[in-house]
């Protein structure tokens, strides 16, 4: 591939890469898939959702409720 400056290009530009990813559905590649395609949080029946920053306090509240 020859760039507009006349130099040989070994790698695509970022725009060319994005175009390739968007237009090449031949194989499903989890590296480029939307996160929603690889993670299905709706399939998991959570008992609680806890932030790590407040996990100790959240856990204490959960234990008291039980």
Buried (B, 14 or more C-beta within 10 A) or exposed (E): EEEEEEEEEEEEEEEEEEEEEEEEEEEEEEEBEEEEEEEEEEEEEEEEEBEEEEEEEBEEEEEEEE
